[in-house]
Amino acid sequence: MSESPIFAKLYDLLRWLLPATTKYSREYRFGLALPTQENAFLLQRHLVSAAKLQDARDSSDHLQQAEIELTLLRYKVRLARDLELLRPGSYEHASRLIDEIGRLLGGWMKKQGIVS
């Protein structure tokens, strides 16, 4: 599991995201930084749960929840860029990681026969 590309990319995203969101101004720290971090950790939780579960139904539920968390994370990172809390280069880096995670998640879901 830990050597799977999706987990490596998610780790890279978390490693970038935590320091980046702690730099948000005070007025956005609780309204945007913490929820962004929460979405990323919930994404991780659902992916780990999907990888550990043997039951295909439970696994597919977690993959669908991971897709939701990824979408929410994508919107929050975009909002941070629009509010100028992230530099354009930082946003591009995060977007690339999020897109790669999305493609890997989509492939995993397709392999499981899950239509999103």
N, C-alpha and C positions, 0 to 999 in steps of 0.2 A: 504494500500500500504506500509506504513512505517514498518508494522509488518511482511511483507512478508520476508521469509528467504533470497531471493536474494538481497533485499535492505539492510538487516542486514549485510550480508557478504560483499557487496560492500562498505558499510560504514566502516567496519573493514579494508578492503583493503585500502581505501582512508586514513583512520587514520594512517595506517602503511606507506603508500606510500609517502605521503607528506614530513614527516620528513626525510625519507630515501633518497629521491631524492635530498633534499636540501644539503645533505652531499657529493654529487658527487663533484669531483674536478672541478675547474673552467673550464678546457678545455672541459668538458662534460656537463656542466650545461645547455647551450643553445641548444646544439645539441642532447642531450639525456634526460636530466632531465625534461625540460619543455615539450617536445613532449610526454613523458611518462605520465606526469600529465594531459596533454590535452586529451590523449586517455582515461584515467580513467574518467575524467569529461564528455567527450562525451558519454562514455558508460553509465554513470549515467543519462545523459540527455535523451538518447534514451530509456532507461528502464522506466524512469518516464513518458515519452511521450506515450510509448506503454501501460502503466498501465492506463493512464488518458483518452486515446482515446476510443470512443465507436465503431468507424468504424473499422471493422476487417482488411480491406485492409491497412489502415494507420497504424494500430497497427503492422501488419506483416512487413511492411516496416521498422518500428523502431526496431523491434526485429532483423531483418536481419542486420541493421546497427550496432546494439549493438554487434552482433556476430562478425562483422568485427573489431570493436573497441577492443573487447576482444582479438581477435587473434593478433592484432597489439601490444596490451599491453603485451601479453605473450612473443612475440618476443623481445620487448624492455627490459623487465625484464631479459630475458635470456641473452641478449647482455650485460647488466649491470653486470651480474654474470661473464660472460666470460672476461670482461674487468677488473674484480676484483674491481668493484665499490660497490658490495654487498658481504657481508660475506656469506659463504655457508648456515649457519643457517637462515639468513634473506631471502635468495633466496628460501629455502625450505618452509618457512612460507608463502611467497608471492605466490609461486607455488600452495600450498595447497588451499589458498583462491581463486586464479584464477581458479583452477580446479573445486572447489565447485560451483563457480559462473557459470562456463561453463556447468556443469551438470544441475544446476537449470534453466539456460537459455535454454538449450536443451529440458528440460521437458516442459517448457512454450511454446516453439516453436512447439513441438510435439502436445501439447494440442490444439494449434491454427491451426494445420494441415499444418505447414510450413516445407518443406523439405529443409535441408541445404546441 
